[in-house]
Amino acid sequence: MSTIPWPDDRLTRFEVARLVGARALQIALGAPVLVSSENKVISPIDFAKIEFKNGIIPITIKRTFPSGEQKIVAVKKAIENWITNHAGEI
C-alpha cells in the first residue's frame, strides 16, 4: 500500500510537542540557542517555543508507516502551516 495517510507538510500535535520538547532538552544540555534572549532569563522550553515560532528548529522528522515506508517531513513548511492554522499558538 503506497497511500500516505498524512501530508508531509503538516505536523500532528504530537509531533509539535516532540519537536519543542526535544529542542528544549538539547538547549538544556548545552546546545547553542538560535535566538537571542534580549537579556531575559528564560527556560529552555521558552527558547524552543521561540525557535519553533520563528521556524528555525534544527530537527528532522522521519515518519515510519505501518507498511514500512518512511517519509521525511518538510519541517520548515510544516511549521509555517502549523503557525498559520493555529494562530501562532503552540
mmCIF file as gemmi writes it, N, C-alpha and C atoms, coordinates in Angstrom:
data_model
loop_
_atom_site.group_PDB
_atom_site.id
_atom_site.type_symbol
_atom_site.label_atom_id
_atom_site.label_alt_id
_atom_site.label_comp_id
_atom_site.label_asym_id
_atom_site.label_entity_id
_atom_site.label_seq_id
_atom_site.pdbx_PDB_ins_code
_atom_site.Cartn_x
_atom_site.Cartn_y
_atom_site.Cartn_z
_atom_site.occupancy
_atom_site.B_iso_or_equiv
_atom_site.pdbx_formal_charge
_atom_site.auth_seq_id
_atom_site.auth_asym_id
_atom_site.pdbx_PDB_model_num
ATOM 1 N N . MET Axp A 1 ? 0.851 -1.181 0 1 0 ? 1 A 1
ATOM 2 C CA . MET Axp A 1 ? 0 0 0 1 0 ? 1 A 1
ATOM 3 C C . MET Axp A 1 ? 0.895 1.24 0 1 0 ? 1 A 1
ATOM 4 N N . SER Axp A 2 ? 0.777 2.092 -0.978 1 0 ? 2 A 1
ATOM 5 C CA . SER Axp A 2 ? 1.636 3.264 -1.093 1 0 ? 2 A 1
ATOM 6 C C . SER Axp A 2 ? 0.897 4.558 -0.749 1 0 ? 2 A 1
ATOM 7 N N . THR Axp A 3 ? -0.283 4.46 -0.183 1 0 ? 3 A 1
ATOM 8 C CA . THR Axp A 3 ? -1.039 5.645 0.202 1 0 ? 3 A 1
ATOM 9 C C . THR Axp A 3 ? -0.476 6.192 1.51 1 0 ? 3 A 1
ATOM 10 N N . ILE Axp A 4 ? -0.081 7.449 1.497 1 0 ? 4 A 1
ATOM 11 C CA . ILE Axp A 4 ? 0.461 8.082 2.692 1 0 ? 4 A 1
ATOM 12 C C . ILE Axp A 4 ? -0.685 8.811 3.387 1 0 ? 4 A 1
ATOM 13 N N . PRO Axp A 5 ? -0.977 8.442 4.654 1 0 ? 5 A 1
ATOM 14 C CA . PRO Axp A 5 ? -2.158 8.958 5.331 1 0 ? 5 A 1
ATOM 15 C C . PRO Axp A 5 ? -2.06 10.399 5.825 1 0 ? 5 A 1
ATOM 16 N N . TRP Axp A 6 ? -0.895 10.992 5.847 1 0 ? 6 A 1
ATOM 17 C CA . TRP Axp A 6 ? -0.755 12.342 6.373 1 0 ? 6 A 1
ATOM 18 C C . TRP Axp A 6 ? 0.188 13.122 5.472 1 0 ? 6 A 1
ATOM 19 N N . PRO Axp A 7 ? -0.166 14.353 5.083 1 0 ? 7 A 1
ATOM 20 C CA . PRO Axp A 7 ? 0.698 15.122 4.181 1 0 ? 7 A 1
ATOM 21 C C . PRO Axp A 7 ? 2.058 15.426 4.812 1 0 ? 7 A 1
ATOM 22 N N . ASP Axp A 8 ? 3.085 15.518 3.991 1 0 ? 8 A 1
ATOM 23 C CA . ASP Axp A 8 ? 4.426 15.74 4.531 1 0 ? 8 A 1
ATOM 24 C C . ASP Axp A 8 ? 4.716 17.209 4.838 1 0 ? 8 A 1
ATOM 25 N N . ASP Axp A 9 ? 3.735 18.096 4.659 1 0 ? 9 A 1
ATOM 26 C CA . ASP Axp A 9 ? 3.926 19.492 5.043 1 0 ? 9 A 1
ATOM 27 C C . ASP Axp A 9 ? 2.989 19.892 6.186 1 0 ? 9 A 1
ATOM 28 N N . ARG Axp A 10 ? 2.561 18.918 6.95 1 0 ? 10 A 1
ATOM 29 C CA . ARG Axp A 10 ? 1.701 19.144 8.118 1 0 ? 10 A 1
ATOM 30 C C . ARG Axp A 10 ? 2.277 18.396 9.312 1 0 ? 10 A 1
ATOM 31 N N . LEU Axp A 11 ? 2.061 18.946 10.5 1 0 ? 11 A 1
ATOM 32 C CA . LEU Axp A 11 ? 2.505 18.304 11.732 1 0 ? 11 A 1
ATOM 33 C C . LEU Axp A 11 ? 1.303 17.902 12.564 1 0 ? 11 A 1
ATOM 34 N N . THR Axp A 12 ? 1.425 16.79 13.261 1 0 ? 12 A 1
ATOM 35 C CA . THR Axp A 12 ? 0.41 16.427 14.245 1 0 ? 12 A 1
ATOM 36 C C . THR Axp A 12 ? 0.732 17.152 15.542 1 0 ? 12 A 1
ATOM 37 N N . ARG Axp A 13 ? -0.213 17.233 16.431 1 0 ? 13 A 1
ATOM 38 C CA . ARG Axp A 13 ? 0.039 17.887 17.721 1 0 ? 13 A 1
ATOM 39 C C . ARG Axp A 13 ? 1.105 17.139 18.504 1 0 ? 13 A 1
ATOM 40 N N . PHE Axp A 14 ? 1.208 15.842 18.274 1 0 ? 14 A 1
ATOM 41 C CA . PHE Axp A 14 ? 2.211 15.041 18.959 1 0 ? 14 A 1
ATOM 42 C C . PHE Axp A 14 ? 3.608 15.351 18.432 1 0 ? 14 A 1
ATOM 43 N N . GLU Axp A 15 ? 3.705 15.594 17.132 1 0 ? 15 A 1
ATOM 44 C CA . GLU Axp A 15 ? 4.998 15.962 16.55 1 0 ? 15 A 1
ATOM 45 C C . GLU Axp A 15 ? 5.44 17.342 17.014 1 0 ? 15 A 1
ATOM 46 N N . VAL Axp A 16 ? 4.494 18.26 17.155 1 0 ? 16 A 1
ATOM 47 C CA . VAL Axp A 16 ? 4.822 19.6 17.65 1 0 ? 16 A 1
ATOM 48 C C . VAL Axp A 16 ? 5.357 19.495 19.076 1 0 ? 16 A 1
ATOM 49 N N . ALA Axp A 17 ? 4.671 18.726 19.912 1 0 ? 17 A 1
ATOM 50 C CA . ALA Axp A 17 ? 5.124 18.553 21.3 1 0 ? 17 A 1
ATOM 51 C C . ALA Axp A 17 ? 6.502 17.903 21.332 1 0 ? 17 A 1
ATOM 52 N N . ARG Axp A 18 ? 6.724 16.924 20.481 1 0 ? 18 A 1
ATOM 53 C CA . ARG Axp A 18 ? 8.012 16.239 20.435 1 0 ? 18 A 1
ATOM 54 C C . ARG Axp A 18 ? 9.116 17.165 19.942 1 0 ? 18 A 1
ATOM 55 N N . LEU Axp A 19 ? 8.82 17.984 18.919 1 0 ? 19 A 1
ATOM 56 C CA . LEU Axp A 19 ? 9.806 18.939 18.41 1 0 ? 19 A 1
ATOM 57 C C . LEU Axp A 19 ? 10.229 19.933 19.483 1 0 ? 19 A 1
ATOM 58 N N . VAL Axp A 20 ? 9.252 20.54 20.126 1 0 ? 20 A 1
ATOM 59 C CA . VAL Axp A 20 ? 9.559 21.553 21.141 1 0 ? 20 A 1
ATOM 60 C C . VAL Axp A 20 ? 10.265 20.902 22.337 1 0 ? 20 A 1
ATOM 61 N N . GLY Axp A 21 ? 9.792 19.744 22.77 1 0 ? 21 A 1
ATOM 62 C CA . GLY Axp A 21 ? 10.405 19.062 23.905 1 0 ? 21 A 1
ATOM 63 C C . GLY Axp A 21 ? 11.823 18.595 23.618 1 0 ? 21 A 1
ATOM 64 N N . ALA Axp A 22 ? 12.049 18.039 22.43 1 0 ? 22 A 1
ATOM 65 C CA . ALA Axp A 22 ? 13.387 17.566 22.072 1 0 ? 22 A 1
ATOM 66 C C . ALA Axp A 22 ? 14.352 18.742 21.951 1 0 ? 22 A 1
ATOM 67 N N . ARG Axp A 23 ? 13.892 19.838 21.36 1 0 ? 23 A 1
ATOM 68 C CA . ARG Axp A 23 ? 14.764 21.006 21.229 1 0 ? 23 A 1
ATOM 69 C C . ARG Axp A 23 ? 15.058 21.62 22.596 1 0 ? 23 A 1
ATOM 70 N N . ALA Axp A 24 ? 14.072 21.662 23.492 1 0 ? 24 A 1
ATOM 71 C CA . ALA Axp A 24 ? 14.289 22.18 24.84 1 0 ? 24 A 1
ATOM 72 C C . ALA Axp A 24 ? 15.32 21.332 25.578 1 0 ? 24 A 1
ATOM 73 N N . LEU Axp A 25 ? 15.259 20.016 25.406 1 0 ? 25 A 1
ATOM 74 C CA . LEU Axp A 25 ? 16.244 19.133 26.032 1 0 ? 25 A 1
ATOM 75 C C . LEU Axp A 25 ? 17.635 19.407 25.474 1 0 ? 25 A 1
ATOM 76 N N . GLN Axp A 26 ? 17.747 19.589 24.167 1 0 ? 26 A 1
ATOM 77 C CA . GLN Axp A 26 ? 19.044 19.911 23.579 1 0 ? 26 A 1
ATOM 78 C C . GLN Axp A 26 ? 19.605 21.197 24.17 1 0 ? 26 A 1
ATOM 79 N N . ILE Axp A 27 ? 18.763 22.216 24.297 1 0 ? 27 A 1
ATOM 80 C CA . ILE Axp A 27 ? 19.202 23.502 24.848 1 0 ? 27 A 1
ATOM 81 C C . ILE Axp A 27 ? 19.621 23.338 26.297 1 0 ? 27 A 1
ATOM 82 N N . ALA Axp A 28 ? 18.834 22.581 27.073 1 0 ? 28 A 1
ATOM 83 C CA . ALA Axp A 28 ? 19.16 22.361 28.487 1 0 ? 28 A 1
ATOM 84 C C . ALA Axp A 28 ? 20.491 21.633 28.657 1 0 ? 28 A 1
ATOM 85 N N . LEU Axp A 29 ? 20.842 20.803 27.67 1 0 ? 29 A 1
ATOM 86 C CA . LEU Axp A 29 ? 22.096 20.056 27.741 1 0 ? 29 A 1
ATOM 87 C C . LEU Axp A 29 ? 23.271 20.801 27.106 1 0 ? 29 A 1
ATOM 88 N N . GLY Axp A 30 ? 23.051 22.067 26.729 1 0 ? 30 A 1
ATOM 89 C CA . GLY Axp A 30 ? 24.157 22.893 26.273 1 0 ? 30 A 1
ATOM 90 C C . GLY Axp A 30 ? 24.225 23.198 24.792 1 0 ? 30 A 1
ATOM 91 N N . ALA Axp A 31 ? 23.231 22.81 24.017 1 0 ? 31 A 1
ATOM 92 C CA . ALA Axp A 31 ? 23.231 23.129 22.586 1 0 ? 31 A 1
ATOM 93 C C . ALA Axp A 31 ? 23.095 24.643 22.398 1 0 ? 31 A 1
ATOM 94 N N . PRO Axp A 32 ? 23.693 25.184 21.352 1 0 ? 32 A 1
ATOM 95 C CA . PRO Axp A 32 ? 23.569 26.625 21.132 1 0 ? 32 A 1
ATOM 96 C C . PRO Axp A 32 ? 22.128 27.029 20.832 1 0 ? 32 A 1
ATOM 97 N N . VAL Axp A 33 ? 21.735 28.159 21.372 1 0 ? 33 A 1
ATOM 98 C CA . VAL Axp A 33 ? 20.387 28.696 21.157 1 0 ? 33 A 1
ATOM 99 C C . VAL Axp A 33 ? 20.425 29.545 19.9 1 0 ? 33 A 1
ATOM 100 N N . LEU Axp A 34 ? 19.441 29.401 19.045 1 0 ? 34 A 1
ATOM 101 C CA . LEU Axp A 34 ? 19.432 30.075 17.749 1 0 ? 34 A 1
ATOM 102 C C . LEU Axp A 34 ? 18.677 31.399 17.745 1 0 ? 34 A 1
ATOM 103 N N . VAL Axp A 35 ? 18.191 31.834 18.903 1 0 ? 35 A 1
ATOM 104 C CA . VAL Axp A 35 ? 17.508 33.123 19.03 1 0 ? 35 A 1
ATOM 105 C C . VAL Axp A 35 ? 18.123 33.878 20.201 1 0 ? 35 A 1
ATOM 106 N N . SER Axp A 36 ? 17.968 35.197 20.197 1 0 ? 36 A 1
ATOM 107 C CA . SER Axp A 36 ? 18.527 35.986 21.306 1 0 ? 36 A 1
ATOM 108 C C . SER Axp A 36 ? 17.523 36.054 22.453 1 0 ? 36 A 1
ATOM 109 N N . SER Axp A 37 ? 18.05 36.159 23.658 1 0 ? 37 A 1
ATOM 110 C CA . SER Axp A 37 ? 17.181 36.193 24.838 1 0 ? 37 A 1
ATOM 111 C C . SER Axp A 37 ? 16.815 37.608 25.251 1 0 ? 37 A 1
ATOM 112 N N . GLU Axp A 38 ? 17.423 38.61 24.62 1 0 ? 38 A 1
ATOM 113 C CA . GLU Axp A 38 ? 17.153 40.016 24.925 1 0 ? 38 A 1
ATOM 114 C C . GLU Axp A 38 ? 17.353 40.307 26.413 1 0 ? 38 A 1
ATOM 115 N N . ASN Axp A 39 ? 18.426 39.749 26.979 1 0 ? 39 A 1
ATOM 116 C CA . ASN Axp A 39 ? 18.814 39.949 28.387 1 0 ? 39 A 1
ATOM 117 C C . ASN Axp A 39 ? 17.784 39.452 29.384 1 0 ? 39 A 1
ATOM 118 N N . LYS Axp A 40 ? 16.933 38.539 28.969 1 0 ? 40 A 1
ATOM 119 C CA . LYS Axp A 40 ? 15.967 37.934 29.882 1 0 ? 40 A 1
ATOM 120 C C . LYS Axp A 40 ? 16.427 36.525 30.194 1 0 ? 40 A 1
ATOM 121 N N . VAL Axp A 41 ? 16.156 36.083 31.399 1 0 ? 41 A 1
ATOM 122 C CA . VAL Axp A 41 ? 16.43 34.7 31.755 1 0 ? 41 A 1
ATOM 123 C C . VAL Axp A 41 ? 15.156 33.915 31.493 1 0 ? 41 A 1
ATOM 124 N N . ILE Axp A 42 ? 15.211 33.05 30.494 1 0 ? 42 A 1
ATOM 125 C CA . ILE Axp A 42 ? 14.031 32.248 30.185 1 0 ? 42 A 1
ATOM 126 C C . ILE Axp A 42 ? 14.418 30.781 30.153 1 0 ? 42 A 1
ATOM 127 N N . SER Axp A 43 ? 13.429 29.932 30.254 1 0 ? 43 A 1
ATOM 128 C CA . SER Axp A 43 ? 13.666 28.491 30.323 1 0 ? 43 A 1
ATOM 129 C C . SER Axp A 43 ? 13.972 27.914 28.94 1 0 ? 43 A 1
ATOM 130 N N . PRO Axp A 44 ? 14.567 26.727 28.902 1 0 ? 44 A 1
ATOM 131 C CA . PRO Axp A 44 ? 14.819 26.072 27.612 1 0 ? 44 A 1
ATOM 132 C C . PRO Axp A 44 ? 13.537 25.839 26.805 1 0 ? 44 A 1
ATOM 133 N N . ILE Axp A 45 ? 12.424 25.592 27.5 1 0 ? 45 A 1
ATOM 134 C CA . ILE Axp A 45 ? 11.149 25.393 26.787 1 0 ? 45 A 1
ATOM 135 C C . ILE Axp A 45 ? 10.747 26.682 26.072 1 0 ? 45 A 1
ATOM 136 N N . ASP Axp A 46 ? 10.928 27.81 26.744 1 0 ? 46 A 1
ATOM 137 C CA . ASP Axp A 46 ? 10.586 29.089 26.116 1 0 ? 46 A 1
ATOM 138 C C . ASP Axp A 46 ? 11.475 29.364 24.907 1 0 ? 46 A 1
ATOM 139 N N . PHE Axp A 47 ? 12.785 29.066 25.03 1 0 ? 47 A 1
ATOM 140 C CA . PHE Axp A 47 ? 13.676 29.208 23.882 1 0 ? 47 A 1
ATOM 141 C C . PHE Axp A 47 ? 13.201 28.331 22.728 1 0 ? 47 A 1
ATOM 142 N N . ALA Axp A 48 ? 12.842 27.081 23.031 1 0 ? 48 A 1
ATOM 143 C CA . ALA Axp A 48 ? 12.396 26.142 21.999 1 0 ? 48 A 1
ATOM 144 C C . ALA Axp A 48 ? 11.111 26.635 21.339 1 0 ? 48 A 1
ATOM 145 N N . LYS Axp A 49 ? 10.201 27.192 22.113 1 0 ? 49 A 1
ATOM 146 C CA . LYS Axp A 49 ? 8.956 27.723 21.545 1 0 ? 49 A 1
ATOM 147 C C . LYS Axp A 49 ? 9.231 28.912 20.628 1 0 ? 49 A 1
ATOM 148 N N . ILE Axp A 50 ? 10.153 29.766 21.032 1 0 ? 50 A 1
ATOM 149 C CA . ILE Axp A 50 ? 10.505 30.918 20.192 1 0 ? 50 A 1
ATOM 150 C C . ILE Axp A 50 ? 11.14 30.436 18.892 1 0 ? 50 A 1
ATOM 151 N N . GLU Axp A 51 ? 12.027 29.458 18.985 1 0 ? 51 A 1
ATOM 152 C CA . GLU Axp A 51 ? 12.632 28.898 17.78 1 0 ? 51 A 1
ATOM 153 C C . GLU Axp A 51 ? 11.563 28.274 16.881 1 0 ? 51 A 1
ATOM 154 N N . PHE Axp A 52 ? 10.601 27.586 17.484 1 0 ? 52 A 1
ATOM 155 C CA . PHE Axp A 52 ? 9.506 26.986 16.706 1 0 ? 52 A 1
ATOM 156 C C . PHE Axp A 52 ? 8.728 28.062 15.971 1 0 ? 52 A 1
ATOM 157 N N . LYS Axp A 53 ? 8.352 29.122 16.69 1 0 ? 53 A 1
ATOM 158 C CA . LYS Axp A 53 ? 7.566 30.188 16.077 1 0 ? 53 A 1
ATOM 159 C C . LYS Axp A 53 ? 8.323 30.882 14.951 1 0 ? 53 A 1
ATOM 160 N N . ASN Axp A 54 ? 9.664 30.909 15.066 1 0 ? 54 A 1
ATOM 161 C CA . ASN Axp A 54 ? 10.487 31.504 14.015 1 0 ? 54 A 1
ATOM 162 C C . ASN Axp A 54 ? 10.838 30.504 12.916 1 0 ? 54 A 1
ATOM 163 N N . GLY Axp A 55 ? 10.464 29.243 13.107 1 0 ? 55 A 1
ATOM 164 C CA . GLY Axp A 55 ? 10.714 28.223 12.09 1 0 ? 55 A 1
ATOM 165 C C . GLY Axp A 55 ? 12.163 27.824 11.942 1 0 ? 55 A 1
ATOM 166 N N . ILE Axp A 56 ? 12.93 27.897 13.028 1 0 ? 56 A 1
ATOM 167 C CA . ILE Axp A 56 ? 14.36 27.596 12.932 1 0 ? 56 A 1
ATOM 168 C C . ILE Axp A 56 ? 14.79 26.44 13.831 1 0 ? 56 A 1
ATOM 169 N N . ILE Axp A 57 ? 13.903 25.526 14.113 1 0 ? 57 A 1
ATOM 170 C CA . ILE Axp A 57 ? 14.274 24.353 14.905 1 0 ? 57 A 1
ATOM 171 C C . ILE Axp A 57 ? 15.101 23.412 14.023 1 0 ? 57 A 1
ATOM 172 N N . PRO Axp A 58 ? 16.329 23.116 14.427 1 0 ? 58 A 1
ATOM 173 C CA . PRO Axp A 58 ? 17.216 22.289 13.589 1 0 ? 58 A 1
ATOM 174 C C . PRO Axp A 58 ? 17.002 20.789 13.805 1 0 ? 58 A 1
ATOM 175 N N . ILE Axp A 59 ? 15.815 20.313 13.56 1 0 ? 59 A 1
ATOM 176 C CA . ILE Axp A 59 ? 15.483 18.9 13.772 1 0 ? 59 A 1
ATOM 177 C C . ILE Axp A 59 ? 14.762 18.385 12.528 1 0 ? 59 A 1
ATOM 178 N N . THR Axp A 60 ? 15.024 17.144 12.179 1 0 ? 60 A 1
ATOM 179 C CA . THR Axp A 60 ? 14.361 16.492 11.058 1 0 ? 60 A 1
ATOM 180 C C . THR Axp A 60 ? 13.372 15.464 11.588 1 0 ? 60 A 1
ATOM 181 N N . ILE Axp A 61 ? 12.225 15.352 10.929 1 0 ? 61 A 1
ATOM 182 C CA . ILE Axp A 61 ? 11.224 14.352 11.32 1 0 ? 61 A 1
ATOM 183 C C . ILE Axp A 61 ? 11.157 13.302 10.22 1 0 ? 61 A 1
ATOM 184 N N . LYS Axp A 62 ? 11.29 12.047 10.622 1 0 ? 62 A 1
ATOM 185 C CA . LYS Axp A 62 ? 11.131 10.936 9.684 1 0 ? 62 A 1
ATOM 186 C C . LYS Axp A 62 ? 9.968 10.093 10.181 1 0 ? 62 A 1
ATOM 187 N N . ARG Axp A 63 ? 8.92 10.01 9.377 1 0 ? 63 A 1
ATOM 188 C CA . ARG Axp A 63 ? 7.757 9.208 9.744 1 0 ? 63 A 1
ATOM 189 C C . ARG Axp A 63 ? 7.92 7.799 9.172 1 0 ? 63 A 1
ATOM 190 N N . THR Axp A 64 ? 7.645 6.808 10.004 1 0 ? 64 A 1
ATOM 191 C CA . THR Axp A 64 ? 7.639 5.427 9.548 1 0 ? 64 A 1
ATOM 192 C C . THR Axp A 64 ? 6.204 4.922 9.624 1 0 ? 64 A 1
ATOM 193 N N . PHE Axp A 65 ? 5.691 4.446 8.507 1 0 ? 65 A 1
ATOM 194 C CA . PHE Axp A 65 ? 4.321 3.98 8.421 1 0 ? 65 A 1
ATOM 195 C C . PHE Axp A 65 ? 4.245 2.477 8.641 1 0 ? 65 A 1
ATOM 196 N N . PRO Axp A 66 ? 3.072 1.949 8.989 1 0 ? 66 A 1
ATOM 197 C CA . PRO Axp A 66 ? 2.923 0.511 9.237 1 0 ? 66 A 1
ATOM 198 C C . PRO Axp A 66 ? 3.393 -0.367 8.069 1 0 ? 66 A 1
ATOM 199 N N . SER Axp A 67 ? 3.343 0.172 6.866 1 0 ? 67 A 1
ATOM 200 C CA . SER Axp A 67 ? 3.786 -0.593 5.696 1 0 ? 67 A 1
ATOM 201 C C . SER Axp A 67 ? 5.308 -0.68 5.614 1 0 ? 67 A 1
ATOM 202 N N . GLY Axp A 68 ? 6.001 0.071 6.486 1 0 ? 68 A 1
ATOM 203 C CA . GLY Axp A 68 ? 7.455 0.108 6.458 1 0 ? 68 A 1
ATOM 204 C C . GLY Axp A 68 ? 7.992 1.288 5.664 1 0 ? 68 A 1
ATOM 205 N N . GLU Axp A 69 ? 7.112 1.973 4.958 1 0 ? 69 A 1
ATOM 206 C CA . GLU Axp A 69 ? 7.516 3.139 4.172 1 0 ? 69 A 1
ATOM 207 C C . GLU Axp A 69 ? 7.93 4.269 5.115 1 0 ? 69 A 1
ATOM 208 N N . GLN Axp A 70 ? 8.983 4.999 4.74 1 0 ? 70 A 1
ATOM 209 C CA . GLN Axp A 70 ? 9.444 6.125 5.533 1 0 ? 70 A 1
ATOM 210 C C . GLN Axp A 70 ? 9.327 7.399 4.719 1 0 ? 70 A 1
ATOM 211 N N . LYS Axp A 71 ? 9.013 8.479 5.399 1 0 ? 71 A 1
ATOM 212 C CA . LYS Axp A 71 ? 8.824 9.758 4.731 1 0 ? 71 A 1
ATOM 213 C C . LYS Axp A 71 ? 9.481 10.846 5.567 1 0 ? 71 A 1
ATOM 214 N N . ILE Axp A 72 ? 10.282 11.697 4.94 1 0 ? 72 A 1
ATOM 215 C CA . ILE Axp A 72 ? 10.883 12.84 5.61 1 0 ? 72 A 1
ATOM 216 C C . ILE Axp A 72 ? 9.902 14.006 5.518 1 0 ? 72 A 1
ATOM 217 N N . VAL Axp A 73 ? 9.664 14.665 6.648 1 0 ? 73 A 1
ATOM 218 C CA . VAL Axp A 73 ? 8.715 15.779 6.715 1 0 ? 73 A 1
ATOM 219 C C . VAL Axp A 73 ? 9.444 17.077 6.367 1 0 ? 73 A 1
ATOM 220 N N . ALA Axp A 74 ? 8.817 17.929 5.577 1 0 ? 74 A 1
ATOM 221 C CA . ALA Axp A 74 ? 9.341 19.256 5.274 1 0 ? 74 A 1
ATOM 222 C C . ALA Axp A 74 ? 9.069 20.139 6.497 1 0 ? 74 A 1
ATOM 223 N N . VAL Axp A 75 ? 10.002 20.146 7.444 1 0 ? 75 A 1
ATOM 224 C CA . VAL Axp A 75 ? 9.765 20.754 8.761 1 0 ? 75 A 1
ATOM 225 C C . VAL Axp A 75 ? 9.482 22.249 8.669 1 0 ? 75 A 1
ATOM 226 N N . LYS Axp A 76 ? 10.262 22.999 7.906 1 0 ? 76 A 1
ATOM 227 C CA . LYS Axp A 76 ? 10.035 24.448 7.831 1 0 ? 76 A 1
ATOM 228 C C . LYS Axp A 76 ? 8.639 24.771 7.292 1 0 ? 76 A 1
ATOM 229 N N . LYS Axp A 77 ? 8.249 24.094 6.222 1 0 ? 77 A 1
ATOM 230 C CA . LYS Axp A 77 ? 6.919 24.323 5.648 1 0 ? 77 A 1
ATOM 231 C C . LYS Axp A 77 ? 5.832 23.851 6.613 1 0 ? 77 A 1
ATOM 232 N N . ALA Axp A 78 ? 6.066 22.727 7.291 1 0 ? 78 A 1
ATOM 233 C CA . ALA Axp A 78 ? 5.09 22.205 8.246 1 0 ? 78 A 1
ATOM 234 C C . ALA Axp A 78 ? 4.909 23.166 9.425 1 0 ? 78 A 1
ATOM 235 N N . ILE Axp A 79 ? 5.997 23.77 9.885 1 0 ? 79 A 1
ATOM 236 C CA . ILE Axp A 79 ? 5.893 24.744 10.983 1 0 ? 79 A 1
ATOM 237 C C . ILE Axp A 79 ? 5.122 25.974 10.505 1 0 ? 79 A 1
ATOM 238 N N . GLU Axp A 80 ? 5.409 26.441 9.298 1 0 ? 80 A 1
ATOM 239 C CA . GLU Axp A 80 ? 4.66 27.581 8.747 1 0 ? 80 A 1
ATOM 240 C C . GLU Axp A 80 ? 3.168 27.271 8.697 1 0 ? 80 A 1
ATOM 241 N N . ASN Axp A 81 ? 2.82 26.073 8.242 1 0 ? 81 A 1
ATOM 242 C CA . ASN Axp A 81 ? 1.415 25.678 8.181 1 0 ? 81 A 1
ATOM 243 C C . ASN Axp A 81 ? 0.8 25.601 9.57 1 0 ? 81 A 1
ATOM 244 N N . TRP Axp A 82 ? 1.544 25.076 10.542 1 0 ? 82 A 1
ATOM 245 C CA . TRP Axp A 82 ? 1.042 24.975 11.914 1 0 ? 82 A 1
ATOM 246 C C . TRP Axp A 82 ? 0.754 26.379 12.465 1 0 ? 82 A 1
ATOM 247 N N . ILE Axp A 83 ? 1.699 27.291 12.307 1 0 ? 83 A 1
ATOM 248 C CA . ILE Axp A 83 ? 1.537 28.659 12.822 1 0 ? 83 A 1
ATOM 249 C C . ILE Axp A 83 ? 0.332 29.325 12.159 1 0 ? 83 A 1
ATOM 250 N N . THR Axp A 84 ? 0.176 29.125 10.863 1 0 ? 84 A 1
ATOM 251 C CA . THR Axp A 84 ? -0.966 29.712 10.138 1 0 ? 84 A 1
ATOM 252 C C . THR Axp A 84 ? -2.288 29.131 10.617 1 0 ? 84 A 1
ATOM 253 N N . ASN Axp A 85 ? -2.356 27.823 10.748 1 0 ? 85 A 1
ATOM 254 C CA . ASN Axp A 85 ? -3.612 27.164 11.107 1 0 ? 85 A 1
ATOM 255 C C . ASN Axp A 85 ? -3.977 27.267 12.574 1 0 ? 85 A 1
ATOM 256 N N . HIS Axp A 86 ? -3.001 27.558 13.439 1 0 ? 86 A 1
ATOM 257 C CA . HIS Axp A 86 ? -3.271 27.603 14.88 1 0 ? 86 A 1
ATOM 258 C C . HIS Axp A 86 ? -3.027 28.998 15.474 1 0 ? 86 A 1
ATOM 259 N N . ALA Axp A 87 ? -3.075 29.994 14.656 1 0 ? 87 A 1
ATOM 260 C CA . ALA Axp A 87 ? -2.948 31.395 15.082 1 0 ? 87 A 1
ATOM 261 C C . ALA Axp A 87 ? -1.698 31.634 15.924 1 0 ? 87 A 1
ATOM 262 N N . GLY Axp A 88 ? -0.609 30.974 15.579 1 0 ? 88 A 1
ATOM 263 C CA . GLY Axp A 88 ? 0.655 31.191 16.279 1 0 ? 88 A 1
ATOM 264 C C . GLY Axp A 88 ? 0.786 30.515 17.615 1 0 ? 88 A 1
ATOM 265 N N . GLU Axp A 89 ? -0.211 29.754 18.024 1 0 ? 89 A 1
ATOM 266 C CA . GLU Axp A 89 ? -0.175 29.088 19.334 1 0 ? 89 A 1
ATOM 267 C C . GLU Axp A 89 ? 0.526 27.742 19.244 1 0 ? 89 A 1
ATOM 268 N N . ILE Axp A 90 ? 1.242 27.42 20.298 1 0 ? 90 A 1
ATOM 269 C CA . ILE Axp A 90 ? 1.904 26.127 20.367 1 0 ? 90 A 1
ATOM 270 C C . ILE Axp A 90 ? 1.244 25.321 21.463 1 0 ? 90 A 1
